[in-house]
Structure formats: structure tokens, C-alpha cells
Amino acid sequence: MKKYFLIIFGCQMNIADAERIATILRDLNYEKASKMQDADLIVVVACSVRQSAVDRIFGLIPKFKKNKVKTILTGCVLDFDKKKVEGKFDHILDIKDLNNWHKILSEKDLCYPKDYLNIYPERRFNFIANIPISNGCENFCTYCAVPYTRGPLKCRDYREIIKEVKEAVLKGAKEIWLLGQNVNDYNSDGVDFPDLLKMVNNIQGKFWIRFTSPHPKNFSQKLIDVMIESEKYGPYLNLPIQSGSDGVLKRMNRPYTYEKYKGLFLRIKKSFKEKRGEDIFISTDVIVGFSGETDKEFKETERAFKELKFDMAYINQFSTRPGTYALLKMEDDVPKKEKKVRDKKLNQILEKYVSAKNKKYVGRVLDVLVLEKNNDFYTGKSWDYKTVKFKSNKKDLVGQFVKIKIKKAFNFGLEGELVKLIVLLGPTASGKTDMAIELAKDFNAEIISADSRLIYKKMDIGTAKPKDFKGIKHHLIDIINPEDEYNVALFKRDAQKAINDILKKGKTPFLVGGTGLYISAIVNNIDFPEIKPDLKLRKELEKKSDEELFEIYKGLDKEGAEIIDKKNKRRLIRAIEVAQTRNFFKDTKNEPEFDILELGIEVQKEELKKRIEKRVDEMVKEGLEREVKSLSEKAPILETIGYREWKEYNDLREIIERIKINTFKFAKRQMTWFKRDKNIKWIKNYPEAKKEIKKFSK
Ligand code: SF4
């Protein structure tokens, strides 16, 4: 099999192009080479936007000759630069003709969409999807080569974009980047950029949305509102200022003033703070030493940096590009040395403010998408686009969301560690509640209940709800009415929220319970697709007996069948509904977001049986019958152990006996489930648990 190697220069748009080239090459039976020396075909996706990138292409050419490979030059290249390398590459191909490349590279008869952007990409990493929404630009900023390399603006059909996002999310994309030279110019059949952003946000799945780049000249209030309302939009924005001087902006053909930019910048910051309760991270692009930039004009940019205190800035020293207005009609008259000085000055201002802001992050917990691993360190970007590194001995966290507690701040980055989560689990009546309360006192913790029955209000006796929390805050107890539906996906959402709240207080989260599926949702970080009730399916399943339903469920989810209550019809129907959909969404388990210590309470069977019997007798004495009768007949919980027996049997002694037998059987099923998890450390008592937690917390 022949091999190809891609060399990519420039921005994310070129990465998106390269991923489409990879699709064509895959279809032509090429496989990816891990290094250039092994390749039969090298494709350079070039960038003419900056002279430095062009120089690097020239630097590559002698290496190709040594390898005697076939070479292609493509990408964002000016005709001027193409002419300079004529004869040095086997082919110089226009990226927009990608759907016809196969005719040049092989005899194979293939067919691709006319618009090359609609060729489904072979992504470098499944967890990041760079999705172009348009190509080209008609803004003609006087310094910019893009209108000449990519041509006039062409917006991609919004349906194609939505299709691509959905496919990317199904394949595991955690970060969706919507790309365009000016996203604010986007329009496809009346769908503008805010409409598109809203549509992407409505796509099911756990992923973050980012976009780049918007032009300040047409940044609408509608877009600000949609950014704020879109819960998947991470609060990060690159808003290119280019200069803080109105004179320079005019010469750049950027139709806004500094005051207008500042107004927009402050409005976005204020709106996020007020309406979303969080800061938005705003970076910028700026050019120093543009044609005729005087000291006074540069000072205006310095003032802008001091006033706006950007979270990051990409500072470029002006270089003319062939074909641009700036080259034809203006002079590159600021000496190189002076450009360097100005670059340095802006960097110093930036560094001062960014490092001060970074210091405030110490002690905070951030959600981070892990992007890479180098030696011992993982590096990623936080929800608000901060660069975060951390050490971990976990094998592969790349492409995962994790929670990081920040320990150190640097000028342009942060360092932290995985947040620690303690899980205390065990079968019913194993003594989790009391032990968890004592441990929570020792370790300044709050407890999140992982018990599928404690969530119900008015159900205190039959669920053995703790009577005295002894001053320890408990979460996810008494949160819904007995008639309401609840499921594991909602639990995961609520538990994550509770964990975040606990962490914000600087406390330790303890996850405590006996519902295996709830614990697994957090420990195995399972992505649950939002599964709406399928009324037709439910109607069909209603006709079946409990035994038949159980058999169907077992065929779909063997693991779940070991723990499910075989006589709870409502649960069985919902489990089938979920399992059918989940089979479609394969590989839902992920690496955990936390550093987790799982402690299981081990109790001998005989002892457990005794405790269960004692507990059931106490429940009856406390008024379990009265509690059962006070509940609406529609309450789903009436189908669970301790409640349903009152409907199934008439004799009080038999009811009590049945509750005891069913509870003990349930406890055995819980143990079967837990024993499969090899990460659980089994402890017998409170001192053992305390010792393990101490060791783990070091
Ligand atoms: S908006 Fe200006 S800087 Fe951006 S791509 Fe278009 S011409 Fe270039």
C-alpha cells in the first residue's frame, strides 16, 4: 500500500482542507505515513498569508528531492508564490478542485460532491471537528491575501454543515469549531450565522462549540444573544482588533473605529457576566508596523491593550503580501527593528494582564478538554479556552473531558491536577450512610447520594432515608415527586452539577450509594444519549409479561439485566427503550473526569441478611403501610421493593417476609454488579476507609 504524508501550514481552515484531502487519498488506497521519509506522496497544504509560512515551504523543497517522492502543493497559495515554485512540485492543485484530484492521481473512477467542503473529512483526531461554514472573503482588508487565495465568499449549505456536525458528534467530537474567514458574513438560504449557531447547539450530545473568526464591523446583537443562550458555546471569542488607531484601521480598510470596537468588546463581556454569570475569554489579532504606522498611532494600540486587557493576543509584524492593496499602493515603511520593538511592547502589556488574571485561577476547578500528551504532562484547553497542563498516570486521557483543580499559574498557562472524587458503595443495609457521614466530617466533604430511591420526596420509611444528616450537606435526596419520572441520564447531569457546587465551596465530593448504574454513570463517565419516550414501543411492551420483558432486556443489555428488578415493569420498559437506542450509540464509556477512589463496604451474607430483616421490621413499626397508602397509585416507585409487596399480598406477615426476601435478593444482585468492577477497594469498617482516603488524598 502506498503512503502519503501531509504537511500543513496556516490556520484551522487549512487543517479542515487537509482532512478532506486525506479522504480522497484514503479512497485511492493510500495510507498515512508516520514520517515524511516513508511517504510515496507528500502533500503540502500551504499558506501565503504570511511571508514566514512561504519561506518554510521553500525550505522544504530540497528535502523532497532527496526522497524522490511525488509532491503536491495546494492550499491557500497566491499565484505569485505558485509561480515561484513552478517545476519544484509534481502538481500544483487548487483545493477547490479536490473533487477531481483522483483523475490526476489515479485511474480510479470515483465521484465526490461538487463543493469540496462537502467531502466528508478523514479527521486527524475524532475529538476535534474543524467544520468550514464558508470559504473565501470579499472584505479586502488591504494587508490580507485571503480574498486572492481563496476567492470570493461562498457559503456552505447549512444542511450540509448540520449533517457534518451530527456525524462528527456521533464519531466522538468533543469540540466543534465553525470556521469562516468572517463568520458574520454567513448566509445560506436566509440562515445567518446566529441561526446556524443555534442549530448546532441544538444537536444532541456532549460537546463544546467554538467559532472563528468574526469581523467587528458586523457583529450583531443577535449573535451575542445566541452565544449567551447556547449552553454548548464555550465562552471564548477571537475578536480581531488589528489596530487601536482609527487612522491605521482606515488604511487597513477595516470599517470600524477603536471606540466602536471597544463598545462591542465591553458589551460582550458585560452581557456574558450578567446573563451567563461567567467571564468570556476574548483574544485578538493585531498587526504592528502597518504601512505608515506612526509612534502616535502605535501608542493608540498600546492604549487599547491597556484599556481592554485582552485574555490573549496574536501579534503579527506587518509584512506585505503580493497582490494586496497594501503592496500595490502603500509602503512597508516601518523598519523591521521598530516592528520588533512594538511587538515586544504589546507582548509585555499582554503578559502583565494575562498573568494577573491567571493568578486568580489558582484553587479553581476547570473543565478541560485534553488535547495532547507530552512526556508526563497532559495539556488541554479549559471551557473558557485557558491552556491547562497536568500530570496523571492514567493511560489515555487525550480527547476526554476532565476536571482539573488549578495549583499554579504561569504567564500564559495554568497547571493543576485531576480533581479527586471519593465513592463509597455497597449493598443495601451495608451501613454506607453512617460511615459516609463520619468520613465526610473528617475530610470536609459533602455527600451526593447515588441511590435511585432516595431522590423521591415523601418516601422516607420504605427507602430507609437517613433521618439525621448530622450537619453534613447531602445532595440528590428528595428532589422529585413520587409520580415523576427520573433516569440515569438525569442523575448524571444532576450529580455533575452537585459535584461542581461542592468543588466551588472548596470541599470534597463523596458519591455514596448502592445504585450501580448511577455510580457507573460517573465512574465510567458514560455518555447518555437523550432518549425520549417511544410511545409506540411502550404500548407494545405494555402487553408483555414481566418475564417476557426481562428476556428482551437481557438480550439487549446483559450487564444491566444482572441488576434490574425483574418485577418492575415500568423500569423494564424504560430499560429496553434506552438499551435499544444505546446499542446504536456504541462505546459510551469514557475515561473518568476525576481521579477516583472507589471504596466498597464488604459485609458477610449472613450479617447482611440479619441487618435487612431488622431494618424491614423497623420500617413496618415506623408506619411503612401508612406511607404506601398515602402515595398516588400512579407513583412508579410503588413497583419497587418494600412498596409493591403491599399490592401483591394480603397477609401482613407474608408482606413482611416477602419484603425481606426481595431485599436480600436485591442486595445479592448489587454485590454481583459491584464485584465486576476491579477498581473497587473493599473495606470492612470506618478505620479502614479512613486510612484509604488519607492515602489517596495525599
Ligand atoms: S476579513 Fe479581512 S483579514 Fe479577514 S480574511 Fe477577509 S480580508 Fe482577510
Boltz pocket constraint, residues with backbone or C-beta under 6 A from the ligand:
constraints:
  - pocket:
      binder: B
      contacts: [[A, 137], [A, 138], [A, 139], [A, 140], [A, 141], [A, 144], [A, 145], [A, 146], [A, 147], [A, 181], [A, 182], [A, 215]]
      max_distance: 6.0
